[in-house]
Amino acid sequence: MRARATPYLFLLPYLLLFGVFGLLPIVLGGWLSLHQWDFQLPNKPFVGLDNYQELFTPDSLVYGDWWESVRATAVFTVASVPLLVALPLGMALLLNRSFPGRTFFRAVYFAPYVLGVAVIGLLWRFLLDANLGLVNHLFGIGTPWLTGTPWAWVSLVGVTVWWTCGFNAVIYLAGLQDIPRELYEAATVDGATAWERFRHVTLPGLRPVLLFVITTTILASANMFGQSYLITQGAPGNETRTVVSYMVELGLARNDAGRAAAMSVTLALLLALVSAANFRIFRYREE
Amino acid sequence: MRRIPLYAALLALTAVFVVPLVWMVLTSLKTYPVAQQSPPVWLPDPVSDYGYGRLFRAGSQTPVHRWFVNSMLAATLHAALVVATAAPAAYALARMRFRGRQAVFVLVVGALFVPPATLIIPNFLIVDTLGWLDTLTAVVVPGAASAFGVFFLRQFFLSLPRELEEAAILDGAGPWQVFARVVLPLSKPALATLVVLSFLTNWNDFLWPIFILFSADRLTMPAGLGLLQGAYITDYPVVMAGAVLASVPALLLFVLAQRYVIEGVSRSGIKG
């Protein structure tokens, strides 16, 4: 009897945490989204799918702000993901040879990632300041990096690439080192050019790593919050306010937890679909 | 000679990553008027304790020393909690046969794809119900439900040779003894990796603490930095001094435990 209980005892402490802060919020999020839920009001009436319907009803209270935030998130994701998939691959290829100082450079490129978004946000808000900032000074220009579009987008994407490309590069690098050398040697013997070796040896060898990088990068970009909260503060207007930003502001600062939960569920479902699609595309190609 | 283009590219990239960080440190040592000069000047002349001095002065509305201690405490406890709960769970999933194992594993892996930001609203309500709002407990505990640690350690345990555990069982050791005396000592690098990554995640977390902490003396470092930006706006030596204080422990830990950080990140990609 004791022996049979052992695996469950090993699991118990984690499952307790996972149950309360991992599974319960998923269920509770669904529950909240079906109610008009104000933390400060005693009555929290059931409203069915109204909160969801409002997201798609042009004259509803939240419609305009919601779609503006969806647009912001979409613009950011579409602009940042290709860069965060391609540039780190280039960096990894650069680092994937033996030369003195390799580990040092890898560490330097990774370093910004160990700093939090709060540090990065404060630092870049200063660097991109139109008058006192280093960026405009170095390039001798007067670009309004924080207050005008498209510059605000360039800033948010650029800062995010600067901050996280070392992370993806390290993942690629590990993937590159797993590709057997013999494959490159055989390709060279067959007269393959550098481009052909990249196309027919490197890329296929990186497939699982690419799947991981693309999926995690899309998830991270679609959940962007801190950069726009601290660097552009949503400006100009609310043009760069992301879904996560709008959602938490509505739910926690303006006490409208029901509508915010409906947005959370919508975002989570959408991203689950995107992840599933990624897996399908990559698996299909493998066959 | 033929390496010159390679090193030129490497050094150019290095400048891109390092110059902003150097600028942060230099600015934190400037006086207010020097930092306000346009065009900006590189060197803090004179080198000044203006920024740090204002941060640490008595009776400040932005008690940065409290934030620092809060963050240290929270990140340390969080890392300990993650390892203490994830390690036995991961071991059970890697080595033991029991009813429901598959179901638990599927749930844990599935949870990796639920973005934490989408759980903030319900988690706020849960933490509120527990009476944890505006406490460090709320910074330490909920994040430890993350499935990453279990997933990561399970992969590592699966890669260990079974023979040592089997030998211990033949010697009459029970599962707890095998786990504590054989498996854990063999897993020091993986455990160290998880400790370091969990510490950094918690040290840097921003979205959660800014909404669940309210009192100025209970904030963590990142939440405090948000407040600092609002309070000092363009008083950049003060703001940058705060950013430096938040960066130093993270960068120091990275330098000391670089192997573990890079290892952990590398492995998450290959196995993912």
Chai-1 contact restraints between the chains, C-beta under 6 A:
chainA,res_idxA,chainB,res_idxB,connection_type,confidence,min_distance_angstrom,max_distance_angstrom,comment,restraint_id
A,T6,B,P175,contact,1.0,0.0,6.0,A-B,restraint_1
A,P7,B,A92,contact,1.0,0.0,6.0,A-B,restraint_2
A,P7,B,M96,contact,1.0,0.0,6.0,A-B,restraint_3
A,P7,B,F98,contact,1.0,0.0,6.0,A-B,restraint_4
A,F10,B,P88,contact,1.0,0.0,6.0,A-B,restraint_5
A,F10,B,A92,contact,1.0,0.0,6.0,A-B,restraint_6
A,L11,B,A89,contact,1.0,0.0,6.0,A-B,restraint_7
A,L11,B,A92,contact,1.0,0.0,6.0,A-B,restraint_8
A,P13,B,T85,contact,1.0,0.0,6.0,A-B,restraint_9
A,Y14,B,T85,contact,1.0,0.0,6.0,A-B,restraint_10
A,Y14,B,A86,contact,1.0,0.0,6.0,A-B,restraint_11
A,Y14,B,A89,contact,1.0,0.0,6.0,A-B,restraint_12
A,L17,B,T85,contact,1.0,0.0,6.0,A-B,restraint_13
A,L17,B,A144,contact,1.0,0.0,6.0,A-B,restraint_14
A,L17,B,A145,contact,1.0,0.0,6.0,A-B,restraint_15
A,F18,B,A145,contact,1.0,0.0,6.0,A-B,restraint_16
A,F21,B,P142,contact,1.0,0.0,6.0,A-B,restraint_17
A,F21,B,A145,contact,1.0,0.0,6.0,A-B,restraint_18
A,G22,B,A111,contact,1.0,0.0,6.0,A-B,restraint_19
A,G22,B,A145,contact,1.0,0.0,6.0,A-B,restraint_20
A,P25,B,L119,contact,1.0,0.0,6.0,A-B,restraint_21
A,P25,B,P122,contact,1.0,0.0,6.0,A-B,restraint_22
A,P25,B,N123,contact,1.0,0.0,6.0,A-B,restraint_23
A,L28,B,P122,contact,1.0,0.0,6.0,A-B,restraint_24
A,G29,B,P122,contact,1.0,0.0,6.0,A-B,restraint_25
A,F105,B,L10,contact,1.0,0.0,6.0,A-B,restraint_26
A,A107,B,Q258,contact,1.0,0.0,6.0,A-B,restraint_27
A,V108,B,T14,contact,1.0,0.0,6.0,A-B,restraint_28
A,V108,B,F17,contact,1.0,0.0,6.0,A-B,restraint_29
A,Y109,B,F17,contact,1.0,0.0,6.0,A-B,restraint_30
A,P112,B,F17,contact,1.0,0.0,6.0,A-B,restraint_31
A,V114,B,L200,contact,1.0,0.0,6.0,A-B,restraint_32
A,V114,B,A250,contact,1.0,0.0,6.0,A-B,restraint_33
A,V114,B,F254,contact,1.0,0.0,6.0,A-B,restraint_34
A,L115,B,S247,contact,1.0,0.0,6.0,A-B,restraint_35
A,L115,B,A250,contact,1.0,0.0,6.0,A-B,restraint_36
A,G116,B,N204,contact,1.0,0.0,6.0,A-B,restraint_37
A,G116,B,P222,contact,1.0,0.0,6.0,A-B,restraint_38
A,V117,B,F206,contact,1.0,0.0,6.0,A-B,restraint_39
A,A118,B,F206,contact,1.0,0.0,6.0,A-B,restraint_40
A,A118,B,P222,contact,1.0,0.0,6.0,A-B,restraint_41
A,A118,B,L225,contact,1.0,0.0,6.0,A-B,restraint_42
A,V119,B,A243,contact,1.0,0.0,6.0,A-B,restraint_43
A,V119,B,A246,contact,1.0,0.0,6.0,A-B,restraint_44
A,V119,B,S247,contact,1.0,0.0,6.0,A-B,restraint_45
A,L122,B,L225,contact,1.0,0.0,6.0,A-B,restraint_46
A,L122,B,Q229,contact,1.0,0.0,6.0,A-B,restraint_47
A,L122,B,V239,contact,1.0,0.0,6.0,A-B,restraint_48
A,L122,B,A243,contact,1.0,0.0,6.0,A-B,restraint_49
A,L123,B,M24,contact,1.0,0.0,6.0,A-B,restraint_50
A,L123,B,A243,contact,1.0,0.0,6.0,A-B,restraint_51
A,F126,B,Y236,contact,1.0,0.0,6.0,A-B,restraint_52
A,L127,B,P20,contact,1.0,0.0,6.0,A-B,restraint_53
A,N131,B,S38,contact,1.0,0.0,6.0,A-B,restraint_54
A,L132,B,S38,contact,1.0,0.0,6.0,A-B,restraint_55
A,L134,B,W23,contact,1.0,0.0,6.0,A-B,restraint_56
A,H137,B,P39,contact,1.0,0.0,6.0,A-B,restraint_57
A,H137,B,P40,contact,1.0,0.0,6.0,A-B,restraint_58
A,V170,B,I262,contact,1.0,0.0,6.0,A-B,restraint_59
A,V170,B,V265,contact,1.0,0.0,6.0,A-B,restraint_60
A,V170,B,S266,contact,1.0,0.0,6.0,A-B,restraint_61
A,I171,B,G269,contact,1.0,0.0,6.0,A-B,restraint_62
A,A174,B,S266,contact,1.0,0.0,6.0,A-B,restraint_63
A,A174,B,G269,contact,1.0,0.0,6.0,A-B,restraint_64
A,A174,B,I270,contact,1.0,0.0,6.0,A-B,restraint_65
A,V209,B,G269,contact,1.0,0.0,6.0,A-B,restraint_66
A,F212,B,G269,contact,1.0,0.0,6.0,A-B,restraint_67
A,F212,B,G272,contact,1.0,0.0,6.0,A-B,restraint_68
A,L219,B,P115,contact,1.0,0.0,6.0,A-B,restraint_69
A,N223,B,P115,contact,1.0,0.0,6.0,A-B,restraint_70
A,N223,B,A117,contact,1.0,0.0,6.0,A-B,restraint_71
A,F225,B,L207,contact,1.0,0.0,6.0,A-B,restraint_72
A,G226,B,F206,contact,1.0,0.0,6.0,A-B,restraint_73
A,V244,B,A117,contact,1.0,0.0,6.0,A-B,restraint_74
A,V248,B,I120,contact,1.0,0.0,6.0,A-B,restraint_75
A,G251,B,I121,contact,1.0,0.0,6.0,A-B,restraint_76
A,L252,B,F124,contact,1.0,0.0,6.0,A-B,restraint_77
A,L252,B,F211,contact,1.0,0.0,6.0,A-B,restraint_78
A,A257,B,I121,contact,1.0,0.0,6.0,A-B,restraint_79
A,A260,B,I121,contact,1.0,0.0,6.0,A-B,restraint_80
A,A261,B,I121,contact,1.0,0.0,6.0,A-B,restraint_81
A,S264,B,T118,contact,1.0,0.0,6.0,A-B,restraint_82
A,S264,B,I121,contact,1.0,0.0,6.0,A-B,restraint_83
A,L267,B,T118,contact,1.0,0.0,6.0,A-B,restraint_84
A,A268,B,T118,contact,1.0,0.0,6.0,A-B,restraint_85
A,S275,B,F113,contact,1.0,0.0,6.0,A-B,restraint_86
